[in-house]
Amino acid sequence: MAIAANPTANNAIEALNLRYLLDYPGEAARELERMDPDAVATLLAQQPAHAVIPVWEQLTSDIEQAVILLLPDDMVRHVLSELEPALAVALLVRLDDAERTRFLGLLDPQVAAELAKLMDYPADSAGQLMDPRVVVLRADMTAQEALTRLRALRRRDVHEFYLVGDEGRLQGRVLIHQLALAEPTAMLASIQQTIPAMVNDIAPREDVVELLERSDIHDLPVVDFSGRLVGVIRQSALVSAVQEEASLDIQTMVGVSKDERALSSAGFAVVKRLPWLQINLLTAFLAASVVGLFEDTIARFTALAVLLPVVAGQSGNAGAQALAVTMRGLVLREISLRHWPRVVFKEISVGFINGLGIAATTAIGVYIWSRSVGLVLIISMAMVISMVAAGFAGALVPITLSRLGMDPAQSSSIVLTTVTDIVGFFSFLGIATLLSGMLVVA
């Protein structure tokens, strides 16, 4: 009878587990953290891939590191591919080199290359100085539960551990001697210490040194753009950072740095800047050639020449806004190359809505100035088109340059200016040519 009942009971249990994972991922993660890693891996391996990701995002670092090593390759591939890149990278950097290489080999080459690039922190950044092997527990655990978890880690070098809240954000820290003296039923949140300082993972070494000088710290937590703990800079690394920063200051005083700084020589600055100025000049001639295509139209309707800078100026500003937001997202690793459809669609939408608003204001001003309905219609249509193009270019240009291995910070503005000028000029003068019958000859 038990044998006959088992298939039905198992199906019911599997359905309940799936529903629980999908509807309550946070609570499910807490329950999984109380289980043995082998049991967790077995349970997750039986679930559909889409149900695992929401729960995985809630697991603490020690549990996910133990479980990922026990999952089948297909599930590992799905987890690392579908997790937010920042979370996947935080997991991979805590693994041994051999394990990391094996897991990257399971992924699509494009995804693997993207994650490998994200793991390669900029030179002299906090991410390069940090130790990713950090113990993280939940603030709502009891002291007894924490001791059980720490014993399972079997690490003798743990002198403190960090606490995170519901969303995995850094909340505090607990020293081992505080845990040893606490009552078994005491919540970790009740014995935690505040964290005097923390630093972003892409912050330069100068910021790390500044925090060390301002704060009495031995270990400096490192967080990503969302506030999740990704590592800690140990005292020895902090001392090395101070020494390297002192030597770098001496080098920059005589202009030895690879990148231009305030104290670099004029010759160094010229070598860095002149090629881009030459490229900018070529793109300016390209934009001017577009205007030349409509020389006859401008000669017949001189009002177009007056309003031409308005369209180009507004589209340039809109593109610069989109570029700034996208660049910040790339630099802070808030977005990655795989997010380009979402980012581009968002900026196109913003450009369209803003274009309508700016076009309405422009229409009022142009009508008061010219009393020409045709001119109002032309500049309104051109304004919307050029601002949509500006949003599109402002988002796509830095992402494309990053994918091509170029420095988007150095060349994005030149490409963007070219696009906004050409589209702005062409849309305004092209529509004016098509609707020339609605204009009054100057």
SULUR-V667971 format. One record per residue. N is the residue number from 0. PHI is phi in whole degrees, 0 to 359 (999 if undefined). OMEGA is omega in radians with two decimals (999 if undefined). NEAR is the number of other C-alpha atoms within 8 Angstrom. Layout:
n:phi:omega:near
N:PHI:OMEGA:NEAR
N:PHI:OMEGA:NEAR
This chain:
n:phi:omega:near
0:999:3.11:4
1:295:3.14:5
2:292:-3.13:6
3:294:-3.09:6
4:279:-3.03:8
5:301:-3.10:8
6:303:3.14:8
7:294:-3.14:7
8:297:3.13:8
9:297:3.11:8
10:297:3.13:8
11:295:-3.14:8
12:295:3.13:8
13:297:3.11:8
14:295:3.12:8
15:294:3.11:8
16:300:-3.13:8
17:297:-3.13:10
18:296:-3.13:8
19:295:3.14:10
20:296:-3.09:13
21:285:-3.03:10
22:272:-3.07:6
23:227:-3.08:8
24:298:3.14:12
25:295:3.12:9
26:293:3.12:7
27:298:3.13:11
28:297:3.13:12
29:294:3.10:9
30:293:3.14:8
31:296:-3.12:8
32:293:3.11:10
33:272:-3.09:6
34:263:3.05:8
35:291:-3.12:7
36:306:3.11:10
37:298:3.14:8
38:292:3.11:8
39:296:-3.14:11
40:297:3.12:12
41:296:-3.13:9
42:295:-3.11:8
43:292:-3.14:8
44:295:-3.13:10
45:272:-3.08:6
46:266:3.02:9
47:297:-3.00:7
48:302:-3.07:9
49:294:-3.13:6
50:274:-3.07:11
51:279:-3.02:12
52:301:-3.12:11
53:302:3.12:11
54:286:-3.11:14
55:300:-3.13:9
56:296:-3.11:8
57:263:-3.10:12
58:289:3.04:11
59:285:-2.96:11
60:297:-3.09:9
61:292:3.14:8
62:288:-3.11:10
63:295:3.11:11
64:293:3.13:11
65:288:-3.05:9
66:286:-3.08:12
67:300:-3.13:9
68:286:-3.08:6
69:254:-3.11:9
70:280:3.04:11
71:293:-3.04:7
72:301:-3.12:7
73:298:3.13:6
74:289:3.08:10
75:300:3.13:11
76:301:-3.12:11
77:292:-3.11:9
78:300:-3.09:11
79:290:-3.14:9
80:280:-3.02:9
81:264:3.07:7
82:297:2.97:10
83:304:-3.06:6
84:309:-3.12:9
85:298:3.13:10
86:288:3.10:9
87:297:3.13:12
88:294:3.13:11
89:300:3.09:10
90:287:-3.07:11
91:295:-3.06:8
92:291:3.13:10
93:274:-3.12:9
94:272:3.04:9
95:293:-3.10:7
96:303:-3.10:6
97:295:3.14:6
98:293:-3.14:8
99:297:3.14:11
100:297:-3.14:8
101:296:-3.12:8
102:293:3.10:10
103:296:3.11:8
104:292:3.11:9
105:281:-2.98:8
106:270:2.97:11
107:303:-3.07:7
108:306:-3.13:7
109:292:3.10:6
110:294:3.14:9
111:298:3.13:11
112:295:-3.14:8
113:294:3.13:10
114:294:3.12:11
115:297:3.12:8
116:294:3.14:8
117:293:3.11:11
118:287:-3.14:8
119:273:-3.09:7
120:296:3.10:10
121:304:3.12:8
122:302:3.09:5
123:64:3.08:8
124:262:3.12:13
125:298:3.13:16
126:298:3.11:12
127:283:-3.12:10
128:276:-2.96:9
129:280:2.97:12
130:255:-3.08:9
131:285:-3.11:10
132:277:-3.09:7
133:236:-3.11:10
134:272:-3.11:10
135:234:3.07:11
136:233:3.14:11
137:274:-3.10:11
138:291:-3.10:11
139:268:3.05:8
140:279:3.04:11
141:274:3.13:11
142:298:3.13:14
143:295:3.11:8
144:296:3.12:8
145:295:3.12:10
146:298:3.12:9
147:298:3.13:8
148:295:-3.12:8
149:293:3.10:9
150:296:-3.14:8
151:294:3.12:6
152:289:3.13:6
153:56:3.09:6
154:253:-3.12:7
155:265:-3.08:4
156:260:-3.10:4
157:272:3.09:8
158:252:3.10:6
159:202:3.04:9
160:219:-3.04:13
161:250:-3.12:13
162:249:3.10:16
163:235:3.12:14
164:267:-3.04:11
165:298:-3.07:8
166:264:3.11:6
167:79:-3.12:11
168:275:-3.08:11
169:299:-3.06:12
170:239:-3.12:11
171:182:3.11:12
172:217:3.13:12
173:227:3.06:14
174:278:-3.07:9
175:299:-3.12:10
176:292:3.05:6
177:293:3.12:9
178:295:-3.12:11
179:295:-3.10:6
180:270:-3.08:6
181:282:3.03:9
182:295:-3.10:6
183:304:-3.09:7
184:270:-3.11:7
185:291:3.08:10
186:285:3.14:11
187:299:3.14:14
188:299:-3.11:10
189:281:-3.12:6
190:244:-3.09:11
191:288:3.01:10
192:255:3.05:7
193:289:-3.13:7
194:264:-3.05:8
195:292:-3.11:6
196:200:3.02:9
197:212:-3.06:9
198:220:3.09:12
199:287:-3.04:10
200:293:3.13:12
201:256:3.11:12
202:295:-3.14:11
203:289:-3.13:9
204:301:3.13:11
205:301:3.12:7
206:292:3.12:9
207:298:3.14:13
208:296:-3.14:12
209:298:3.10:8
210:296:3.12:9
211:297:-3.12:10
212:288:-3.09:7
213:272:-3.02:6
214:240:3.07:8
215:271:-3.05:6
216:231:3.05:8
217:252:3.08:6
218:233:-3.08:9
219:245:3.11:11
220:294:3.11:12
221:243:-3.10:16
222:239:3.07:15
223:270:-3.04:13
224:297:-3.11:10
225:266:3.13:7
226:89:3.10:9
227:279:3.13:10
228:290:3.13:11
229:242:-3.14:12
230:173:3.12:13
231:215:3.07:13
232:269:-3.09:14
233:286:-3.07:11
234:300:-3.13:8
235:297:3.11:6
236:291:3.10:10
237:296:3.12:13
238:297:3.11:8
239:298:3.14:8
240:296:3.12:11
241:296:-3.14:9
242:295:-3.13:8
243:292:3.13:8
244:295:3.11:11
245:296:3.13:8
246:290:3.12:8
247:293:3.10:9
248:301:3.13:8
249:294:-3.13:8
250:294:-3.10:10
251:292:3.10:12
252:295:3.13:9
253:249:3.03:9
254:73:-3.12:12
255:270:-3.06:8
256:299:3.11:10
257:292:-3.13:4
258:252:-3.09:4
259:293:3.07:10
260:229:-3.08:8
261:300:-3.07:4
262:260:3.10:8
263:292:-3.12:14
264:289:3.12:8
265:297:3.12:6
266:298:3.11:6
267:298:3.14:10
268:296:-3.14:10
269:297:3.14:8
270:300:-3.13:8
271:286:-2.96:9
272:263:-2.99:8
273:302:3.14:8
274:302:-3.14:8
275:288:3.06:9
276:294:3.10:8
277:294:3.10:8
278:296:3.12:9
279:298:3.11:9
280:296:3.12:8
281:298:3.13:8
282:292:3.09:10
283:294:3.07:9
284:297:3.12:8
285:296:3.10:10
286:295:3.13:12
287:296:3.14:8
288:294:3.08:8
289:295:3.09:11
290:298:-3.13:11
291:298:3.11:7
292:296:-3.07:6
293:247:-3.10:11
294:301:-3.13:8
295:295:-3.14:6
296:296:3.14:10
297:294:3.14:12
298:295:-3.12:7
299:280:-3.09:8
300:234:-3.03:12
301:294:3.12:9
302:298:3.13:8
303:297:-3.14:9
304:295:3.14:9
305:291:-3.04:7
306:270:-3.10:8
307:304:3.13:10
308:296:-3.14:8
309:295:3.14:7
310:296:-3.12:15
311:297:-3.12:13
312:295:-3.13:8
313:293:3.12:10
314:293:3.09:16
315:297:3.11:13
316:295:3.13:8
317:296:3.11:12
318:295:3.12:16
319:296:3.10:11
320:296:3.12:9
321:298:3.13:13
322:297:-3.11:15
323:297:-3.13:9
324:295:-3.14:8
325:293:3.11:13
326:298:3.12:11
327:297:3.11:8
328:297:3.11:11
329:292:-3.10:11
330:293:-3.14:8
331:278:-3.13:10
332:63:3.04:10
333:289:3.06:10
334:232:3.08:9
335:230:-3.08:11
336:296:-3.12:9
337:287:-3.13:6
338:273:-2.98:8
339:301:3.13:11
340:298:-3.13:7
341:294:-3.11:7
342:293:-3.12:10
343:296:3.13:12
344:298:3.12:9
345:298:-3.11:8
346:289:3.04:14
347:296:3.12:12
348:297:3.12:9
349:297:3.13:10
350:298:3.14:15
351:294:-3.11:12
352:294:3.09:8
353:297:3.12:10
354:298:3.09:13
355:297:3.14:11
356:294:3.12:8
357:293:3.14:9
358:297:3.13:13
359:296:3.12:9
360:295:3.13:8
361:298:-3.12:11
362:301:3.14:12
363:296:-3.12:9
364:296:-3.11:8
365:293:3.14:12
366:293:3.10:12
367:298:-3.08:7
368:282:-2.98:6
369:249:-3.04:7
370:58:-3.09:7
371:247:3.10:10
372:295:3.13:8
373:298:3.13:9
374:295:3.09:13
375:297:-3.14:13
376:296:-3.11:9
377:296:-3.07:12
378:288:3.11:13
379:294:3.12:13
380:295:-3.14:11
381:295:-3.12:13
382:295:3.14:17
383:295:-3.13:14
384:299:-3.07:12
385:291:-3.14:15
386:284:3.02:16
387:296:3.11:15
388:297:3.13:14
389:295:3.09:17
390:297:3.10:17
391:300:-3.11:13
392:291:-3.12:13
393:299:3.11:17
394:273:-3.00:15
395:280:-3.06:10
396:300:-3.12:12
397:295:3.12:14
398:293:3.13:13
399:295:3.13:8
400:297:3.09:12
401:296:3.13:11
402:296:3.14:8
403:277:3.11:6
404:82:3.12:6
405:265:-3.13:7
406:274:-3.10:8
407:292:-3.12:12
408:293:-3.06:8
409:271:-3.00:6
410:239:-3.08:9
411:298:-3.06:12
412:297:3.14:10
413:292:3.12:10
414:296:-3.13:9
415:298:3.13:15
416:300:3.11:9
417:299:-3.11:12
418:296:-3.09:11
419:294:3.12:16
420:295:-3.09:12
421:296:-3.13:11
422:294:3.14:10
423:297:3.13:15
424:296:-3.04:15
425:293:-3.12:10
426:294:-3.10:11
427:293:-3.09:15
428:286:3.10:13
429:293:3.10:10
430:294:3.11:11
431:299:3.11:11
432:294:-3.13:9
433:293:-3.10:7
434:254:-3.09:10
435:299:3.13:7
436:295:-3.13:6
437:268:-3.10:8
438:259:3.10:10
439:262:-3.13:7
440:296:-3.11:5
441:291:999:6
